[in-house]
Amino acid sequence: MLAKDIMVSPVITIGDDQSIERAVELVNSAHVGAVPVVDKQGWLVGIVTEGDLIRRIASSGIGRQPVLDNDNRNDMLAHYIKARSWRIKDVMTSPVVTAPPTATIARLAELLLSYTIKHVPIMVDGQLLGMVSRRDLMRAMMNPPSELAISDDEALLTAVRSRLGSELGISPDTIQTSIKDGWVALHGEVSSLLEREAARVAAESVPGVRGVANDILVAHPRSSPMRRGG
């Protein structure tokens, strides 16, 4: 599943010369968590999120302090602008983390987590096509495309065995697999409970598998012979 399959489109935008009050209106009326910011030519220049707006509201209650510290003056001036300005371009997040419409949902999840963000604008050739949020990813997980699921038992069995081997390094001699009507049975013996559960997860994650009967045994480590006291 790709970004173009789950993105929200068209996207409401706001000009970088607009006010924070206008951004709050858009967030509330459209029930969105972020609004892309564009310049007069329509190019994406930033994004204003609920977090940006809440931080601006919170800072309005902070007592005004003069910017006198010469050592950190630039940092203090930047903070002052974000805390006091009512223009979108002064409080928006920029630059913006974006993704192409062909990005996989796994790649989108990586971006959201690594940059600690909640929204990713989807771009192609500089044009804004849509937006993907964390909530959109959650919906995608709950409703996977049916065409990805394998319906044939023989093909499913091959897929399960392949996943066990390629992802866990488990050979067919170690874990025997069988399947009937989409239900997988796992037999064999492994060295740890974690390996047993990892095999179950690998089988369950194959699209089309309806369930897994995990009959894998965990070998008990041999106890060391007791030493006689002397």
FIDREN-905443 format. One line per field, with one value per residue (C-alpha): residue in three letters; z, y, x; residue number from 0. Coordinates in pm, 1 decimal. Layout:
res = c(Ala / ...);
Z = c(Z / ...);
Y = c(Y / ...);
X = c(X / ...);
n = c(NUM / ...);
! end
This chain:
res = c(Met / Leu / Ala / Lys / Asp / Ile / Met / Val / Ser / Pro / Val / Ile / Thr / Ile / Gly / Asp / Asp / Gln / Ser / Ile / Glu / Arg / Ala / Val / Glu / Leu / Val / Asn / Ser / Ala / His / Val / Gly / Ala / Val / Pro / Val / Val / Asp / Lys / Gln / Gly / Trp / Leu / Val / Gly / Ile / Val / Thr / Glu / Gly / Asp / Leu / Ile / Arg / Arg / Ile / Ala / Ser / Ser / Gly / Ile / Gly / Arg / Gln / Pro / Val / Leu / Asp / Asn / Asp / Asn / Arg / Asn / Asp / Met / Leu / Ala / His / Tyr / Ile / Lys / Ala / Arg / Ser / Trp / Arg / Ile / Lys / Asp / Val / Met / Thr / Ser / Pro / Val / Val / Thr / Ala / Pro / Pro / Thr / Ala / Thr / Ile / Ala / Arg / Leu / Ala / Glu / Leu / Leu / Leu / Ser / Tyr / Thr / Ile / Lys / His / Val / Pro / Ile / Met / Val / Asp / Gly / Gln / Leu / Leu / Gly / Met / Val / Ser / Arg / Arg / Asp / Leu / Met / Arg / Ala / Met / Met / Asn / Pro / Pro / Ser / Glu / Leu / Ala / Ile / Ser / Asp / Asp / Glu / Ala / Leu / Leu / Thr / Ala / Val / Arg / Ser / Arg / Leu / Gly / Ser / Glu / Leu / Gly / Ile / Ser / Pro / Asp / Thr / Ile / Gln / Thr / Ser / Ile / Lys / Asp / Gly / Trp / Val / Ala / Leu / His / Gly / Glu / Val / Ser / Ser / Leu / Leu / Glu / Arg / Glu / Ala / Ala / Arg / Val / Ala / Ala / Glu / Ser / Val / Pro / Gly / Val / Arg / Gly / Val / Ala / Asn / Asp / Ile / Leu / Val / Ala / His / Pro / Arg / Ser / Ser / Pro / Met / Arg / Arg / Gly / Gly);
Z = c(0.0 / -100.7 / 13.5 / -278.9 / -156.9 / 191.7 / 162.2 / 218.5 / -96.2 / -180.4 / 103.5 / 268.5 / 266.3 / 415.6 / 290.8 / 476.7 / 514.3 / 695.2 / 1069.4 / 1340.1 / 1403.9 / 1046.4 / 1100.8 / 1416.3 / 1221.4 / 950.6 / 1198.9 / 1383.5 / 1083.0 / 878.2 / 1179.4 / 1083.6 / 1289.4 / 1050.0 / 758.3 / 488.1 / 437.6 / 84.0 / -55.4 / -314.4 / -595.7 / -431.3 / -327.4 / 1.9 / 250.6 / 583.9 / 788.8 / 1089.5 / 1332.0 / 1637.5 / 1838.0 / 1683.6 / 1763.2 / 2118.0 / 2186.5 / 2059.2 / 2284.7 / 2582.8 / 2527.1 / 2530.1 / 2901.6 / 2977.2 / 3131.2 / 2891.3 / 2948.8 / 2776.8 / 2537.4 / 2708.7 / 2716.9 / 2457.3 / 2478.4 / 2361.7 / 2198.0 / 1861.0 / 2023.8 / 2248.1 / 1954.0 / 1757.0 / 2058.9 / 2103.3 / 1743.5 / 1773.6 / 2109.7 / 2013.2 / 1640.6 / 1502.5 / 1149.7 / 1020.4 / 864.8 / 1205.6 / 1393.5 / 1124.8 / 1112.7 / 829.0 / 637.3 / 589.0 / 579.6 / 265.5 / 74.3 / -284.1 / -367.7 / -429.5 / -72.9 / 108.0 / 436.1 / 601.7 / 475.3 / 592.9 / 937.2 / 946.4 / 866.4 / 1130.0 / 1397.1 / 1309.8 / 1282.5 / 1567.2 / 1348.2 / 1295.2 / 932.5 / 604.5 / 296.4 / -24.8 / -306.4 / -672.1 / -887.7 / -621.7 / -620.1 / -307.7 / -378.5 / -34.6 / 329.8 / 538.6 / 916.0 / 1188.7 / 1196.6 / 823.0 / 886.8 / 1165.6 / 929.5 / 668.1 / 923.2 / 1010.0 / 644.7 / 441.8 / 70.0 / -1.4 / -322.0 / -117.5 / 55.7 / -85.2 / -107.4 / -234.8 / 40.1 / -155.7 / -227.0 / 136.1 / 256.7 / 31.0 / 159.1 / 524.6 / 473.7 / 281.5 / 558.5 / 828.3 / 633.2 / 505.9 / 818.0 / 1100.0 / 942.1 / 1032.2 / 793.1 / 700.3 / 885.9 / 1211.8 / 1186.6 / 982.0 / 842.9 / 712.1 / 607.0 / 540.7 / 433.7 / 537.7 / 885.3 / 948.0 / 1184.4 / 1308.2 / 1447.9 / 1553.2 / 1825.5 / 1887.7 / 2151.5 / 2310.5 / 2377.2 / 2185.6 / 1874.9 / 1911.3 / 1931.3 / 1648.6 / 1424.1 / 1511.0 / 1432.5 / 1100.5 / 995.5 / 1115.2 / 925.1 / 584.9 / 411.0 / 370.1 / 678.4 / 886.5 / 1199.8 / 1339.5 / 1561.5 / 1727.6 / 1837.1 / 1839.0 / 2140.8 / 2330.1 / 2407.9 / 2772.9 / 2818.1 / 2964.3 / 3323.1 / 3409.4 / 3612.9 / 3981.9 / 4127.6 / 4432.4 / 4723.9 / 4817.5);
Y = c(0.0 / 340.8 / 699.9 / 775.2 / 501.2 / 645.2 / 1019.6 / 1281.0 / 1486.1 / 1765.1 / 1945.8 / 2271.2 / 2518.7 / 2859.2 / 3147.0 / 3234.8 / 3592.8 / 3484.0 / 3516.7 / 3252.3 / 3318.7 / 3205.4 / 2887.0 / 2809.8 / 2858.2 / 2614.3 / 2350.1 / 2365.0 / 2386.9 / 2116.6 / 1890.8 / 1847.8 / 1844.2 / 2041.3 / 2283.3 / 2315.7 / 2670.6 / 2801.3 / 3121.3 / 3348.4 / 3120.8 / 2818.4 / 2652.3 / 2465.0 / 2663.3 / 2517.0 / 2348.6 / 2477.8 / 2208.4 / 2192.7 / 2177.0 / 2502.4 / 2674.3 / 2541.6 / 2650.0 / 2997.2 / 3014.1 / 2889.8 / 3142.8 / 3429.2 / 3374.3 / 3397.3 / 3722.5 / 3950.6 / 3958.1 / 4190.4 / 4030.8 / 4139.1 / 3831.4 / 3898.9 / 3544.3 / 3383.0 / 3684.2 / 3521.4 / 3223.1 / 3453.1 / 3670.5 / 3364.4 / 3246.4 / 3595.4 / 3600.4 / 3259.5 / 3350.3 / 3690.6 / 3696.7 / 3641.2 / 3567.1 / 3211.2 / 3234.6 / 3317.9 / 3020.0 / 2749.7 / 2447.5 / 2475.5 / 2306.0 / 2038.2 / 1662.8 / 1536.3 / 1211.5 / 1111.9 / 942.9 / 618.0 / 600.6 / 283.1 / 299.7 / 152.8 / 447.8 / 692.3 / 533.7 / 568.7 / 940.2 / 1002.5 / 827.3 / 946.7 / 1313.0 / 1296.0 / 1441.7 / 1359.9 / 1464.9 / 1416.1 / 1620.6 / 1415.4 / 1595.7 / 1538.5 / 1783.9 / 2051.3 / 2017.4 / 1928.2 / 1623.8 / 1523.4 / 1464.2 / 1151.7 / 1156.5 / 902.4 / 837.8 / 759.5 / 497.1 / 344.4 / 315.5 / 151.3 / -108.4 / -185.9 / -215.6 / -383.0 / -421.1 / -757.0 / -801.3 / -849.4 / -1158.1 / -1499.9 / -1737.5 / -2055.7 / -2291.5 / -2405.5 / -2048.6 / -1954.9 / -2244.1 / -2134.3 / -1777.1 / -1887.3 / -2109.3 / -1833.9 / -1582.7 / -1819.3 / -1873.2 / -1522.4 / -1327.7 / -1570.8 / -1808.1 / -2109.9 / -2404.3 / -2635.0 / -2912.6 / -2719.6 / -2613.7 / -2814.9 / -2623.2 / -2739.5 / -2553.0 / -2614.3 / -2351.1 / -2073.4 / -2213.8 / -2277.9 / -2542.1 / -2515.9 / -2816.5 / -2870.4 / -2775.3 / -2452.4 / -2338.0 / -2055.2 / -1925.6 / -1608.7 / -1811.3 / -2001.0 / -1677.7 / -1514.8 / -1808.0 / -1758.9 / -1387.5 / -1455.1 / -1695.3 / -1471.2 / -1172.7 / -1340.2 / -1184.8 / -1449.4 / -1655.5 / -1690.2 / -1822.2 / -2017.0 / -2325.5 / -2301.6 / -2652.0 / -2577.3 / -2717.8 / -2536.9 / -2753.4 / -2748.9 / -2664.1 / -2945.3 / -2881.5 / -2884.7 / -3184.9 / -3108.6 / -3092.7 / -3293.3 / -3107.1 / -3202.9);
X = c(0.0 / 135.8 / 95.3 / -135.9 / -372.4 / -425.2 / -356.9 / -625.2 / -680.9 / -743.5 / -568.0 / -669.6 / -379.6 / -309.4 / -95.0 / 222.7 / 97.8 / -218.5 / -280.1 / -271.0 / -641.0 / -712.0 / -509.8 / -707.2 / -1031.6 / -918.2 / -801.3 / -1133.1 / -1365.8 / -1190.6 / -1120.5 / -755.4 / -438.4 / -219.3 / -243.8 / 25.8 / 153.8 / 211.0 / 359.2 / 197.4 / 317.8 / 155.9 / 482.5 / 491.9 / 701.7 / 595.9 / 328.5 / 137.9 / 28.3 / -191.6 / 130.7 / 256.5 / -72.5 / -91.7 / 266.1 / 178.2 / -127.5 / 71.8 / 349.0 / 97.9 / 54.4 / 426.2 / 543.0 / 725.4 / 1099.2 / 1348.4 / 1595.5 / 1916.5 / 2140.4 / 2411.2 / 2551.4 / 2225.9 / 2067.6 / 1994.8 / 1825.8 / 1624.7 / 1520.8 / 1404.9 / 1206.8 / 1060.4 / 935.6 / 769.3 / 618.9 / 479.9 / 408.1 / 58.9 / 178.6 / 177.8 / 524.9 / 673.7 / 530.2 / 507.0 / 735.9 / 988.3 / 1143.3 / 878.9 / 933.8 / 756.7 / 715.6 / 627.8 / 295.6 / 485.9 / 620.1 / 517.4 / 328.3 / 637.3 / 843.4 / 576.6 / 581.3 / 961.4 / 934.3 / 668.7 / 871.9 / 1222.2 / 1121.2 / 864.0 / 590.5 / 224.8 / 167.5 / 354.5 / 258.5 / 266.1 / 446.6 / 530.9 / 727.7 / 684.3 / 306.5 / 110.0 / -107.6 / -228.6 / -150.1 / -93.9 / -137.2 / -72.7 / -445.5 / -443.9 / -174.4 / -382.7 / -679.1 / -456.8 / -347.2 / -708.9 / -814.8 / -538.0 / -611.4 / -770.9 / -572.9 / -254.9 / -390.1 / -301.4 / -596.6 / -428.7 / -304.3 / -0.5 / 108.4 / 46.8 / 259.4 / 543.4 / 512.2 / 519.2 / 824.0 / 999.0 / 936.2 / 1058.8 / 1378.6 / 1451.5 / 1355.2 / 1436.6 / 1688.3 / 1472.7 / 1498.1 / 1206.6 / 1390.4 / 1367.9 / 1003.4 / 756.9 / 461.2 / 126.4 / -185.0 / -552.7 / -804.0 / -568.3 / -498.6 / -128.5 / 12.3 / 370.9 / 560.9 / 919.1 / 1162.0 / 1350.9 / 1595.7 / 1397.2 / 1048.2 / 1132.6 / 1216.8 / 889.1 / 687.8 / 883.7 / 792.5 / 425.8 / 443.4 / 618.5 / 343.4 / 60.1 / 198.5 / 165.9 / -138.5 / -407.2 / -320.6 / -636.6 / -471.2 / -176.6 / -167.8 / 171.2 / 275.1 / 647.8 / 829.7 / 1104.3 / 1405.2 / 1504.8 / 1871.7 / 2071.6 / 2163.9 / 2532.7 / 2645.6 / 2668.9 / 3012.5 / 3085.1 / 3222.6 / 3575.9);
n = c(0 / 1 / 2 / 3 / 4 / 5 / 6 / 7 / 8 / 9 / 10 / 11 / 12 / 13 / 14 / 15 / 16 / 17 / 18 / 19 / 20 / 21 / 22 / 23 / 24 / 25 / 26 / 27 / 28 / 29 / 30 / 31 / 32 / 33 / 34 / 35 / 36 / 37 / 38 / 39 / 40 / 41 / 42 / 43 / 44 / 45 / 46 / 47 / 48 / 49 / 50 / 51 / 52 / 53 / 54 / 55 / 56 / 57 / 58 / 59 / 60 / 61 / 62 / 63 / 64 / 65 / 66 / 67 / 68 / 69 / 70 / 71 / 72 / 73 / 74 / 75 / 76 / 77 / 78 / 79 / 80 / 81 / 82 / 83 / 84 / 85 / 86 / 87 / 88 / 89 / 90 / 91 / 92 / 93 / 94 / 95 / 96 / 97 / 98 / 99 / 100 / 101 / 102 / 103 / 104 / 105 / 106 / 107 / 108 / 109 / 110 / 111 / 112 / 113 / 114 / 115 / 116 / 117 / 118 / 119 / 120 / 121 / 122 / 123 / 124 / 125 / 126 / 127 / 128 / 129 / 130 / 131 / 132 / 133 / 134 / 135 / 136 / 137 / 138 / 139 / 140 / 141 / 142 / 143 / 144 / 145 / 146 / 147 / 148 / 149 / 150 / 151 / 152 / 153 / 154 / 155 / 156 / 157 / 158 / 159 / 160 / 161 / 162 / 163 / 164 / 165 / 166 / 167 / 168 / 169 / 170 / 171 / 172 / 173 / 174 / 175 / 176 / 177 / 178 / 179 / 180 / 181 / 182 / 183 / 184 / 185 / 186 / 187 / 188 / 189 / 190 / 191 / 192 / 193 / 194 / 195 / 196 / 197 / 198 / 199 / 200 / 201 / 202 / 203 / 204 / 205 / 206 / 207 / 208 / 209 / 210 / 211 / 212 / 213 / 214 / 215 / 216 / 217 / 218 / 219 / 220 / 221 / 222 / 223 / 224 / 225 / 226 / 227 / 228 / 229);
! end
